Amino acid sequence: MHRVAIAQGHRRGVEVGDGVVVHEDKDVPPHPALVVEEAVPEAREAGLERRHHLREGRRVQLHGVLAPRVRAERVGDRDLHPGRAGRTGRDFKVRPKAIRRALHPCAVSRYSRQEILPQIGKAGQEALRRSRVTVVGLGAIGSVTAALLGRAGVGHLRLIDRDVVEISNLQRQALFTEADVDRPKAVVARERLAAVNSEVAVEALAKDVNPANAEDLLAGAGLVLDGTDNMETRLLLNDVSLKARVPWVYAGAVATRGMVLAIVPGRTACFRCLVHDVPPPGTLETCDTAGILNAASSAVASMQATEALRLLLGEPASGRLLLYEAWTQELQRLKLARRADCPACGLGRYEFLERRGAEVIVGLCGRNAMSVDPVRSEAISLEAVAGKLGKVARLRGADGILIAEIDRYTITLFVDGRAVIKGTEDPAVARSVYARYIGS
Ligand SMILES: [Zn+2]
C-alpha cells in the first residue's frame, strides 16, 4: 500500500510518508482540511500541480485553489502507474477509479465492517475480490443475492436473466425501480451494481439459459447461484455444475417459505438427489400463482448469499437443506444424503444437459404467439392448473384445453403440457410465461 496525496480532478498522486503535514502557503494559516497527517517524518510531492511545490524534509506545502481538496489516501500497487521521477520524490499516475474511491469519504472503509469479522478478515476479502460468481436469474432471489455479493466485493459477477423488469417485480426485487420497467433485468442490474461498487466487474447477459448454451454461459464461474424460477433449469444447472465440478447454491421461495441447498460436486448430495425429475406442469406453485412475501424471498436470498460467501471463503458445505418458513420464523436444517443411484452425481448421466432441443419453442407465424412444448410423456391435470390460476387469470376451457388470460398474454394449455402463448414473439418470453404460470 502507498500513502498518496491526491488532488480532486487530477490523475496524479504523490507518495507521502507517514507524518507529513500538508498545509497551504506559509503566509496563509494552515487550512484544517489540508492537515493530512500530523506526525510524519518524510514528504514526497511532485507533479500534483505546478503550483504545488515540494519541500524536502518534514513538511510539504501546497498552495493554490486545489490545495483545499487534497487528501492523502492509501491506494494499492495496482492503482498506480509509475510517473516521471520527480526531482525530490516519486509521483504516480493514479487510476481514475482509485481517485474516485480515494476522494469518497467512505473510501478507505468500504469493507471495513466485514473485514473485522473473524470469518472474513483481510485475507478473506482478498479471496472475495478474486472470485468469479455467475448468478442465473435476477428475480426475487437472484437480484438480492447479486446485490449482496456485489456490495461484499466479489470481484467478478456474471448476471444472466432472460426477462425484462415488470411493475409486479418491484414489490420484492430491490435492484429495480419504476423507471426500469420493460428494460432487461441483467442490464439494469449491472448498472445498479456498478453504481454501488465500481470495483466489481459486472457482466450482463440478457439470455435464456438452456441445454444448448448452458455450458458456455456458466464457463469460467467459480460458483453458480440459482435465481431461476423453474425446476428444469435448476436440473440443468445441476448437470452443468457437476460436469464442470463447480459448486452451486440452489434457492427457491414461494408464498411465505423457501429452501436453500449448497451443492459441492463430489462432496454433498446434488439437486437431483433431492428432485428426481421435473414435476409435471401445473403441480408446483409459483410466485405468479401462489404469491410471494417479499420478506420471505429476501431472507432466502440472504441465506443463499451466506452459503455463497462461505463457499468462496473455503468453508465446507454443510450438506443440509435449509427450509425456512418466514411467517412463523421457523428454520429447519435437514441432512441430505447422497443417493448412490442418483442419475447425475451417482451415475454421471447429465440428462438435462443432454436434452438439447428437447423443449421446442416455435413462433406461430403472423399470430404474435409462440408454441412451447416441454416434450413430456405424461398428461397434466388441466383442473389442477385451473385451480392455481383461478386467482390471477380469466379462465375458460373446452375439451382438453385450458385458456387463461393473464396480463397481456393468452395461454392456451393442452393436456399434454404444450402451450400456445399469445402476446409475444420472443421465445425467451414465452418460456418465461410458461414457467411462471404453468410451472415446470
Ligand atoms: Zn445426486
Residues whose N, C-alpha, C, O or C-beta is under 5 A from the ligand:
A	BS01	ZN	A269 C270 R272 C273 C342 A344 C345 G346
